[in-house]
């Protein structure tokens, strides 16, 4: 995207008030970045995939705190390629396609450009940004149904995201999806993930064998799990960064927990040197038996909120 296009985006959508600021800037690759500043937080979003790359809350004195989102130092920003880190949107399926292994894993929403619909400053001085996407000529064969997707990101003391799928066709559609969030942690081997104890999960590393979680989730090896029937709050306890990150969601009953650990990370090529130690994916999803059927003329809402509490 050239300077003229960025100037046009700024002319149409840039926002500046006594409280908040939003503007478009050149980013790596061909897609511009949206930079947002509010009294409570700063954030960065890429137009490719409506991909949130950074969210830094502020303390009561307005000082910017540690990012809650992890982005690989070796992340690649190329058209049609997923970015390692941030919050990729997995849609309209999660994991491999059910019937065609040649289609991209996790769908195409995270690797296609999204269109900005509006920017709003809310009464509480939060900034809400609304995006939309529809299947493009290069993706229509993957998803021929008449479907519109909206994605709303609210930047304030808490980070809120809402993914809305509208079925405009005359037939039911079934989707899998996830907000594939990479959380930044001090050392993944020392954190505790609360809220999943006594929950059944599918262990993807053992051919989806069903197991049960005992106590908080801890990470000391590669982990790739789909936790089932999980609608409650999860909390990442990180004593190294002296904070808890609370994850609240609506419209999701599956939670994916993933860390590739050293051997798999080294094969991936874009996690950065020992990057796996500073990240943990806790994904609010509709996966496995939690895929969603949407009747004609109706919608499904996936809403997620992240809130930081200092220890």
TAUR-V745762 format. One record per run of one state. SS is the DSSP state (~ for helix, > for strand, _ for the rest). FROM is the first residue (numbers start at 0). LEN is the number of residues. If there is no record, write none. Layout:
# TAUR-V745762
ss/from/len
SS/FROM/LEN
SS/FROM/LEN
This chain:
# TAUR-V745762
ss/from/len
_/0/2
~/2/11
_/13/1
>/14/2
_/16/4
>/20/5
_/25/7
>/32/5
_/37/3
>/40/6
_/46/1
>/47/1
_/48/2
>/50/8
_/58/5
>/63/1
_/64/4
>/68/1
_/69/1
>/70/1
_/71/13
>/84/1
_/85/1
>/86/6
_/92/14
>/106/1
_/107/1
~/108/3
_/111/1
>/112/1
_/113/1
>/114/7
_/121/5
>/126/7
_/133/13
>/146/9
_/155/3
>/158/9
_/167/5
>/172/12
_/184/3
~/187/3
_/190/1
>/191/3
_/194/5
>/199/4
~/203/3
_/206/2
>/208/4
_/212/4
>/216/1
_/217/5
>/222/6
_/228/5
>/233/5
_/238/4
>/242/8
_/250/3
>/253/6
_/259/1
~/260/8
_/268/6
~/274/4
>/278/8
_/286/1
~/287/3
_/290/1
>/291/3
_/294/4
>/298/12
_/310/1
